[in-house]
């Protein structure tokens, strides 16, 4: 019997990633440095972070600390299966610079036992 294709394998593995439950391996979240130029950059979500929290590219470490801490207690609100793994979203509320707002944070799992990798994050209306 042939091995299932990646999308089928990921869809079958989605059982461990459940809406309403905490982000699996939340303590092991990580972000690739290249992501911050989009998340906080002018061509990406930077204008939203500036408007809502007064953050700029120089605040990447501070924002990452807040996102990583929020991941520990935030339930999964959406799950997506794709050809390269599973994606999911959380919607924590952050307080930064004496401002409070909800954000969307997207994560990627290359396989069920992988650590969650940050895909993107931005304030939500």
TATA-V205101 format. One record per backbone hydrogen bond with DSSP energy under -0.5 kcal/mol. CO is the residue of the C=O (numbers start at 1). NH is the residue of the N-H. E is the energy in kcal/mol with one decimal. If there is no record, write none. Layout:
BEGIN
co,nh,e
CO,NH,E
CO,NH,E
END
This chain:
BEGIN
co,nh,e
5,9,-2.6
6,10,-2.8
7,11,-2.4
8,12,-2.4
9,13,-1.5
10,14,-0.8
11,14,-0.7
12,15,-0.7
13,16,-1.5
14,17,-1.4
16,18,-0.7
18,21,-1.9
21,76,-2.8
23,26,-1.3
25,28,-2.2
26,29,-1.3
30,118,-2.7
32,35,-1.9
33,36,-1.2
34,37,-0.7
34,38,-0.5
35,38,-1.0
35,39,-2.8
36,40,-2.4
38,45,-1.8
38,46,-0.6
41,44,-1.1
41,46,-2.1
45,48,-0.8
45,49,-2.0
46,50,-2.6
47,51,-2.3
48,52,-2.7
49,53,-2.1
49,54,-0.7
49,55,-1.6
50,54,-1.2
56,59,-2.4
57,60,-1.3
59,63,-2.7
60,64,-2.9
61,65,-2.3
62,66,-1.8
63,67,-2.6
64,68,-3.1
65,69,-2.0
66,70,-2.2
67,71,-2.0
68,72,-0.7
69,72,-0.8
70,73,-1.0
70,74,-0.8
71,23,-0.5
74,23,-1.0
75,91,-0.5
76,20,-3.1
78,89,-1.9
80,87,-3.6
82,85,-1.2
85,82,-2.5
86,109,-3.2
87,80,-3.2
88,107,-3.1
89,77,-3.0
89,78,-1.0
90,105,-2.5
92,94,-0.5
92,103,-2.6
94,101,-2.1
96,99,-1.5
99,96,-2.2
101,94,-2.8
102,124,-2.3
104,122,-2.1
105,90,-2.1
106,119,-3.0
106,120,-1.0
107,88,-1.9
108,117,-2.6
109,86,-2.6
111,114,-2.1
116,30,-2.0
117,108,-2.1
120,106,-2.7
122,104,-3.0
END
